[in-house]
Amino acid sequence: MLDAPRGPVPGTERLTGAGPLRLRVLHVGREFSVAGAAPVPALTDVTLTVPPGRFTALVGATGAGKSTLLDLVGQLTEPDSGTILLDDVDLARLAPGSRAAAVAYVGQSAFLFDDTIRANVALATAQGTDHGDDEAVRRALRRAQADFVDELTDGLDTMVGERGASLSGGQRQRIALARALFRQPRLLLLDDATSALDPPVEAAVLADLRRPGPDDAVATMVVVTHRVATMAAADDVVWLAEGRVRATGRHDELMAAHPGYRDLVSAYDRQEEPA
């Protein structure tokens, strides 16, 4: 532990302005190594741009580097090479508080605390027993299609149990998504974060996220997905294979131009067919 290399020194710059962020990934590379083995590249020279307010889907086979790329953008890990920019500010130079206030990340495995639904959703602003405005919590739950909370006997005061054991997988995912939305992020990162939802519910969630309300701006979204309907709904699809960007464009464009992408989508289609 004492000999382990220290992590990167936090930056001091802050994001300015408001509204959705522009994301640029420039020549990013990342390697992983196991003791006694040569490093294995997970991402190689990845470059892409997500304009403000756009919905981009990351698509690829298992091991293509989708989750690694999302982890880098969420600063859960650091690139070995290249630069990641949010509104032209290098992610590595951002103060932790500035990045955390603007970027929300939701993974496939939703972690909930043994506390109330209210406390789990408003976690980012919780101070003591004051968990913020109940209407703001309910609005985030509505956007996450978590209407089931209204049917619970104790509503927002329902205790979810250790790691959310009293809820189903889909319910846990919707609470975790509501927690991210409660913060009104400018960039929303979803790593298969709706995988446990039925396709119609997932479609409703994504449609609501793209529809601004009176108090909610449309965030820039980057979504790792294996569902064809989500790829088709995205403004742009980034197809990753073996750690490299193979193509970028709309789903129908990639289907027409790239046999490898068509093969991947066909495999996803077969997975989604009912048994």
N, C-alpha and C positions, 0 to 999 in steps of 0.2 A: 504493500500500500504506500509506504513512504517513498519507494523508488519509482512509483508509477508516474508517468508524465502528467503535468497539470493540464487542465483544459484551457481553452482560449481565454484571453483577457477580455472581459466585457467592454463593449464600446461605450461611447458617450453621446453619439448623435441621436436625434429624435426625428420621427416622421412629423411632417407638418400638413396642414390642410385637413380636408375631410372627404368622405366619399370613398368609393372603391379604389383599391390600390392597383397599380401596374406591377406585374411581376416579370422580371427578366432573368433567365438562367443562361449564363455565358460560359461555354467550354468547361463545364463542370465534370470532374472525375472523382470517383470514390472506389477505394479498394478495401477488401476485407481479408484478413489473414488469420489462420489457425496456427497455433504453436507447432513449429517444425515443418510447416508447409509454406510454399511460395504464395505471395499475395494474389488474390483473385479479383479481377476488376468487376465491380458491380455496375458502375456507370463509366462511360468513356466519352469524353468530348460532347456532352449533352448541352445543346443550345435551344432555347425556345422562349417565346414571348407570349404572355397572357395580358391582353389589354384590359383596362379598368372595366369592371362590370361584366366581363365575359365569363361564360361557363365552359370550362375545358375538361374533357375526360382523358385520363391516362389509361391506356389499354395495352395489354400485352400478356403473353403467357407467364406462367409461374416462373419466377427467377429473372424476369426481364428487367427489373430495377425500378418498378413503379413505386413501391413503398419506400425504397431507399431514397428516391427523388423527393417524395413528399416529406420524408423525415428531414432531409436537408433544408427544404424550404421552411419547415416548421422549426428549424434549428434544434432538432432533437439529436442531431449529429452534425459533424462538420465535413465539408468537402476536402479532398486532398489537393484539388486543383480547381481553378475557375472561380467565378464570382456569381453571387446571387444578389439581385437588386430589387428593392421595393421602392417604387417611385424614385428611381435613380440614386437611392441610398444603399450602400453596400450593407448587406445583412450583418456581416461580421463587425461593422462599426456601430450598429445600433445599440443603444442602452437597453438592457433587458426589459425594463418597464415599458418602453416605447413599443417594442416588438410584441410583447404580451398583450398590450392594450389593443393592438390593431389586427393581430392574427390569431385565429382560433383553429385548433386541430382536433378532429374527432376520429379515433381509430375504430377498427372493427370490433375489438373487445372493449366494451364500455365498462369502465370502473365506476361504481357508485359506493358512497360511504354509508355506513350504518346510521342513517339519519333520516330526516323527513324529505319528501320530494321537494318541498320549498327550499330547504337548505342545500340539496344537491344541485338544483338549478341555479340558485343565486350564489353559488360558492365563491365566484370571483369577487363579490363585494361584501361577503359576510363579515360582520364584525360583532363578536360576542353572539348575542341571540337576535340581533337585528339583521334580517336577511333581505332587506330591501322592499320594494313596492310589490305587493301581491299582484297587481294588475300587470306589471311588467313580467312577472313570472308566468302568469296565465297567458300572456301574449306570446311569449317564447314557446310555451307548451302547445299552443294552437298552431304556430308555424311549424312545429315538429310533428304535427298530427297526433299529439298525445292526448286525445280527447278522453281516453280511458280514465284519466285522473279524476274527472268529474263524477265518474260512477263509483269511485272508491268511497267507503264509508267516512273516512277522515279527510278526504280530499288532499289538499296540499300538506296537511299534517300527517299523512300516511308515512309510517316508518317502512323503509324498503328492505331492511335486513342487511346482514353482512354481504358486501359486494352486490347488493341488490337482489338477494336470493329470493325474495318474495315476488319478483317480477319475471316475466318471460324475457327471452333474448331480445325480441323486437321491442318490448316495452323499455328495457334497459337502454337500447340504442336510441330510442326517441327521447328519453330523459337526458342522455348525454348530449344529443344534438340540441335540445332546448337549452342546456347549460351553455353551449357555445353561442347560441343565438341571443341569449340574455345579455351577452356582452356587446352585442351589435358590432361584430367584427367587420373590418374593411377587406379582409382576405380570409376565406373559409376553406379549410383543407379537410377533405373527407376521404379516409382510406377504407373503402368498402364499408363505410359507416352505416349503410342502410341495407346490408346484405341479409339481415334477419327479417326484414319487412316483406310483406307480400308485394308483388310488383305494382298493383294499383295504389297501395299506400306509399310506396317509394316514389311513384310518379307524382302523387299529390304533394309530397314533401318538396320535391325538386321544383315543381311548378310554383309553389308558394314562395320558395326562396328567391325565385326570379321575378316575383311580382311585388313591387314596393308598396308598403302600406304607409299610413300617415306618419308613423313614428319609426319606420324601418327602411333604411336604404338597401339597395341591392348590392350585396358584396360580390367581389370577384371570387369565383369558385374554381377550385381544382379538385377533381373527384377521381379516385381510383375506382374502377367499376369493371364487372364482368357481365353486366346485363345489357343486352343489345338495345333495349328500349331507351336506356340512359345514354348510350353512345349516340343514338339517333337524335335525342333531344338536345345534345350538347351543341354549343356554337362551334366548337372545334374539338377534334380528336387528335391526340398525340399517340402514335403507335410506337411502342418501344419493343425492341427485340435484342436480346443478348447485351443489354446495357447501353444500347444506342438508339437514338431517334431515327426510325426508318422512314416515317412520313408524318405529315401534319395536314389536316384539312377537315372538311365535313365528312360525316360518316358515309354518305352516299358517294362522295368523291373517292374516298379510299376504297370502298367496295368496288367501284368501277375500274380503278387504276392499279390495284395491288393484289395479286393472287394470294400472297401470304396473309394479308389482312382478311381477305374473304375466308380463307381456311380457318383462321382463328375465330372469326365470328360464327362460322358454321359449327365449330366445336362448342362454343358458348350456347348456341341455339339448341344443340343436342342435350346439353346439360340441363337446360331449362325445361325441356319437354317433360310432361308428367309421366311417372312410371306406369 
